[in-house]
Amino acid sequence: MVTTYSSSGVTIGTDSGSVADVFVGREQYLILLGVGNDNASAPANTVEEIASRSGAEQQFGSGSDIATAYARARANGANPDYVKGIRAETTEAVESSSSSATGTLADAPVVGGRGTVSVTDTGDSVELTPIPRYESPVDAPDDEGVFHYNPNTGEWATASSGSYDITYDHADWASAADALSAGLRENEFATVFPLVASDDVKTTLDSAVGDMRKDQVKLATLFAPAEPNETTDDGYATLDGVSYEAPVDSDYTFLYAPASKRDAPGPLEGFGFAGDLAGKATGADLDEPIYGDRLISESELGDRNVNSADVEEIRASNVIPLKNANGVKLKDNQASFEMPGDGTEWERDYFTRRVVDVVISLANRMSGDALGGLVDDDSIQDLQEQLVVGLDDLRQLGILEPRGQTVEVFEKDNNTVGVDLAITPVGVTKDVDVQLTVAV
């Protein structure tokens, strides 16, 4: 599989044409995407820079999902100069159902954790007790006074048919996804961490990030919790790796499980590890894989412990497992990309993805400098020579292997240049083919 990128006019060049002009350390943005709370001052569906813990509390609300995740990300190594947040706008919905024992909430996923859903049996004028369940479809409760609902899919069930008013909060995740592009400039890097477990939302975000990468060379990745599909005996979310199917097949989207401890605080219920992972993923230097890293904020998974068999099942679903191992550790770092079984593809892990993105940015930036608005033999040769030097710089930094780097620059038409690269990141057995099309 060849990764192809297009740029409709490269406007960002470099003075020296060296790797020093490309962000190669921790200088990638962390973008936290959540809902905040009622005390948030930041406008909804806009990208806000976060400068401090107190700033996060003011912008998104004290104790909110974004403020809590920000604090955890900082504790786990996130660069304080490169953190941004987006608050999805929330709305209260009231839905009525008549003569039904099952249904689906129209605007799921539900946001806000436990205690934010209320259900009234309007026929008997009694309040039901909402209890989240994570299977699909949701099982019916035995108790007439209980309302089972899946907060991610919106499916619900009661013990018997009746007329119900259901009140819950939901968020405009689509508009928040649309806002992502404004958070990056061409050639910049980011990892987006959504504080929501819904697979439908991940599909929306995956599409938005893909458009940024392909159409704008804004090199973002997505790191999100896998949607729970099973309920523990004491009523909390977990993941059955055998039955889980990743909602996306992307080499820039990374899923993880379990998403949180059982007793995660209310704002982070369902995705309590997001902030910790965000700090590890964006705080690591380019030559530091995150596989095996220990999370700082959590000493154990609690009752969410994952045994060796669970790890293999979760990994087989293209999900990154977390496991108790002298602390909570990442036991893989592969993307949701479905690898072919013939051994022809390069491994889609987080380390390799970052290295490939640096090379894409390097080629895109150098193209603007070398071509200077002209497509002729001299500019093509100049670009080829600069790219050879740039890849050699990455080799000397220990990011690329000494072997296997090739560059070909060629004229496609009077206004367009093609760049074909084959690179081998350190420790990767398969060459990575990258194609870039540059319109001058």
Buried (B, 14 or more C-beta within 10 A) or exposed (E): EEBEBBBEEBEBBBEEBBBEBBBBEBBBBBBBBBBBBEBBEBEBBBBBEBEEBEBBBBBBBEEBBBBBBBBBBBBBBBBBEBBBBBBBBBEEBEBEBEEBBBBBBEBBBBBBBBEBBBBBBBEEEEEBEBBBBBBEBBEBBEEEBBBBBBBBBBBBBBBEEBBBEBBBBBBBBBBBBBBBBEBBEBBBBBBBBBBBBBBBBBBBBBBBBBBBBEEBBBBBBBBBBBBBBBBEEEEBBBBBBEEBEBBBEBBBBBBBBBBBBBEBEEBBBBBBBBBBBBBBBBBBEBBBBBBEBBBBBBEBBBBBEBEEEBBEBBBEBBBBBBBBBEBBBBBBBBBBBBBEEEEEBBBBBBBBBBBBBBBBBBBBBBBBBBBBEEBEEEBBEBBBBBBBBBBBBBBEBEBBBEEBBEBEBEBEEEEBBBBBBBBBBBEBEBBBBBBBBBBB
